[in-house]
Amino acid sequence: MRTRGTLRLATRGSDLARRQASLVKSALEDRRYEVELVTVETTGDQIRDELIHRLGKTGAFVRELDEHVLEGDLDAAVHSMKDMPTEQPTKLVTAAVPERGTPGDALVTPDGTTLEELPEGSVVGTSSLRRRAQLLSERPDLTIEPLRGNVDTRLEKLLAPALQAEHQRRSEADSERKASTGDEEFEPEFDRTVDEWFDDLPELEKQALGREVETEYDAIVLAEAGLERSGVTHAVDYQRLPTNSFVPAPGQGALAVTAVDSETAREIQSAIDHPRSRVETTVERTLLAELGGGCIAPIGVYAVVQGEYAHTRVSVFDRDGEESVAATRDLPVETYAEAAREFADDLSERGAAALIERAREDSETPAEEDRPDGK
């Protein structure tokens, strides 16, 4: 039991963020710590119509939480590791990386359709540059549309059109039933009323029925760990996308607890740090930092510790998935930093640097609708 009182952890206010912070809270409580979660609203939560890759350039999901820690208001902060900038204040450390969740992506559809089965021209929702490029690399015919919001919101946007159409059909069938004069030949289309059907729907689908949707998506792509931690895997149909072609974002599926470099940080590390997850995600983030792509380029990096080596896969794409540089390499765990630097240099010479620079130029060029003159 801590003698200095309750350990106060900063978290974003979204449902997923609080669920993830609760995992850290429970792990610490299992080690006999008293823990309180403190919700901090971030710039990223306030700007709801901005794309993820633009928000990331300012660390909108991370900065405010860490500022509270640096100022001493809170003891530590819980982040999704993939949201964290590769550079952080010198006084701040990653105190713990709990055991990583599922690292890859999932394609979610209303009816279980796979990526291969999606009809030509299907609309897929994601605001991730990496996912967009990987999807177009596999299926150039797809239309990729932006999609923001928490996990439930995104799922509701996907499910809403089909559910609303079903509700309309059932409502019309109910009206026909009520208008029937008792003719024995009348056979209702459905064996339940619309109210009975609605009452049996999962809560997620009930919420989707009331959602206004501007874009109808045939599928969306999310981190599988997000689906799992949101507790909705049983309520949706999804396909796990292979990590060899859909290489995850560095640190995807992992959480990070940041704290000021102090005895508190060392206590947290001793209590809940998972060494293998720390090594794998550190390798991934080191490569990302060496490549210099940050959140402006479609980059996937995925490492798996196998004995004394971290088997590491990297893919760098252009924005439309037409060009790519990809490679795998076994990096010695003991000298991963130097090995990652050499790997990044090799990738850069093979064309990754040019793709990243092109992505940087694209990110600095206003989109058509963003230009003041509209040209």
C-alpha angles and dihedrals in degrees: 000000000000114000094201095061136252121355106233116208124195118222138169115253101241117113092245093047091052092046090052092047088049089058089057091044092053092047091053092045088054085061090052099260123141108230136187125189116219118195117223120187111222133203088251090059092050098049099064101167099054124102119252096241091055093048091049092061089072098036088243095168096045115029101074093050093052092046090061089052094048091049091053096243091119134023100227144346132229118221140173098248095222089062094056122102113240088237122060136174114288093238092055125081136183095251095186143003107198118209108300123249126220105316103203140081130259130211109218122198132173093244108025096266112163126227090257092051098050110116118250112279095020116165115241122188125222136125092202115110089206095052091045092054094044092049093049091046089058097034113019090178094067124104111226116205129184118261127184137169136079121306095270092047093052092047091049090052089053096046099039102084097052093043093048091050090050090049090052093051092049092047091052090048090052090052091051090049092052091047093052114112093214095272105169091220092064110106116186116229092226130039093215134053120248090253092053090049092049094049091057095051120108114253091252091058092045089056091046091057091064097045122109110223126198096182123041110217125202090196141353132206122225137163107272090222088060091055091048096047091046089056095233104114090104092052101053139050113238143164121220107232115223115254093219093067099021096046107193126240113269108276095009112160092020130106125212129203112206124198141158111278097265145108089286091059091050091049091052091048092050091049105046112002115127107208097203093050090048092052094047095047093042090055090050095048092044090056091048090052092048092049089049096215098124110170096325099079134054099254129158123189125176127174130185121187111233110177110301094349138069108222100217131192123191131184127181119187139182114245095268097043092244096118129034146166115210135169144152128220138171108236119198107245093218093055100027095135094058092040091050090051091053091046091050091048090052092049091048092052090050091058107280092112091055092049091049092048090050090051090050091053091048091051091053093050113086115241116248093260092044096058114103092225094043092234 
